[in-house]
């Protein structure tokens, strides 16, 4: 019944009564995911408290639901809604019949949903810095709808008049923003950097950090930065081969440019998550409109011959 394992401990599959949420027999009731603390985990208690404090009071369609928790002696448990498609990480990087390549439309849907979750956390009413945005923390429901999970490293945003939170450096190599790694200063827009990394992974199908690649390609952001800055043919060579070219090139170029802006070295120059979400929704809308136009039958040629000057005119 083991679903996975992380720094906190193992995650198990279980069942609970739909109304009372009491334990139920196998295959009866609703499926849940139960995270159990590994007693050797150094940060376990703090992460458990953080999960309870944040997910216990937050509700959003793009955040995983915390159904319950248990703290008894050294046994610390967290019970979540079950996400049948598992993590984005598995679908992007694992091979096999169980993990078919994600289509362009599905990747864009995941990016938009994840952006909504982060934008909610950053809103004035919530003011939370997620701090650990990565592909393995994005879980997918039966329809590939994304939900952010694992709030063990989340921090309340900076107090009024301050731009950042100073904290001990904890996170995942390859996703953490450079200013946070260098100084321990955690900004709201440090999350935007992490989003840019995941968006880049969605475009390329490559891990943020992979020592199995040639030395100059180990860090995906540094290697890909020139490609996503210029777009065009350079970007084509970087796109995930599992897409087999089945994606709108203009939409991909716009998404790559957005990733480039999110990955800016200066946090002040990065867009807000509200701006990121608006841009992704615009990319999706334009691609859908283009697809609808392509599906229409061709228009008949006009009877009168147009002036070549008027034909080339653009508003």
HELIX and SHEET records of a PDB file:
HELIX    1   1 UNK A   44  UNK A   55  1                                  12    
HELIX    2   2 UNK A   88  UNK A   93  1                                   6    
HELIX    3   3 UNK A  104  UNK A  122  1                                  19    
HELIX    4   4 UNK A  135  UNK A  137  5                                   3    
HELIX    5   5 UNK A  178  UNK A  183  1                                   6    
HELIX    6   6 UNK A  188  UNK A  204  1                                  17    
HELIX    7   7 UNK A  215  UNK A  217  5                                   3    
HELIX    8   8 UNK A  220  UNK A  230  1                                  11    
HELIX    9   9 UNK A  232  UNK A  236  1                                   5    
HELIX   10  10 UNK A  241  UNK A  243  5                                   3    
HELIX   11  11 UNK A  249  UNK A  262  1                                  14    
HELIX   12  12 UNK A  267  UNK A  269  5                                   3    
HELIX   13  13 UNK A  273  UNK A  295  1                                  23    
HELIX   14  14 UNK A  308  UNK A  311  1                                   4    
SHEET    1   A 5 UNK A   2  UNK A   5  0                                        
SHEET    2   A 5 UNK A   9  UNK A  16 -1                                        
SHEET    3   A 5 UNK A  30  UNK A  37 -1                                        
SHEET    4   A 5 UNK A  75  UNK A  81 -1                                        
SHEET    5   A 5 UNK A  66  UNK A  72 -1                                        
SHEET    1   B 3 UNK A  86  UNK A  87  0                                        
SHEET    2   B 3 UNK A 138  UNK A 140 -1                                        
SHEET    3   B 3 UNK A 146  UNK A 148 -1                                        
SHEET    1   C 2 UNK A 128  UNK A 129  0                                        
SHEET    2   C 2 UNK A 155  UNK A 156 -1                                        
SHEET    1   D 2 UNK A 165  UNK A 166  0                                        
SHEET    2   D 2 UNK A 185  UNK A 186 -1                                        
END                                                                             
